[in-house]
Amino acid sequence: MGTPVSSAAFSSGCRGDSTLPSPAFYRAVYSQIEEVGWEHLMGAAEDLSCLTFRLLDKKGRVHKLEISLPRNYPESSPTIAADVPCINEVVWSEKSRLKDVVQQFDEAVTALFYYISVLQAQGLYQSRCRFFGPDSAVVLMRNNWKKNAIKWKVDKPFHENLAALLERELPGPPVSSKDDGQVDCGICYAQFLPVDDELGANSGSAPDYTCENPSCSKAFHTVCLRDWLHSITTTRKSFDVLFGDCPYCSEPVAVKVNN
């Protein structure tokens, strides 16, 4: 069997009542997660009433699919939520399984982006963007956007499309000098934490956590990142680890509750 479910991030409050599902419910869900692939599981409620999967579409785009399971699953259909503009209801039968839900989602995403690409090819679909600032600074950008909007390519990263439509080179991420090794925390914007007995071993420390997304690589003090994760409602906790999203790129991050 693959990764045990305890390694997934636990979500809080997905099911309100305190009674637990039957053993048959757990067996069914475990076996069906196995079919989808444990490597795709981002998080799960403690009672498995909510499952969050990280999926790639055929263009390599990442999507988060949340599946909510009713108490009498699999007799009743699950419901889904995802990071796409629209999504179809789940087609469910007594023989359906989680992998069928994932397949339906993949087919819906493929159809959606194909529809958008057809509209783009006919010049009927244009991405929208609003610019704010003095006219002297934004008039040229607005004009370039209107002129080039039909050139938006759904298979290209956002920043590449933006640079092409605006006809200008976008500034890259700040580059710190590797010689001095001085990197500020992306949350408190300081290189070193204050010297304070309450911080214990972290007193006066430099950033010690780096986002694993190579396009981000933002550095943080573990203390700052932990406090930030505590402050947002989407953070999930499993044992002594907090799971959430990077404040800059939304890729998964995880820190221990106590260092």
Disulfide bonds with the S-S distance in Angstrom:
none
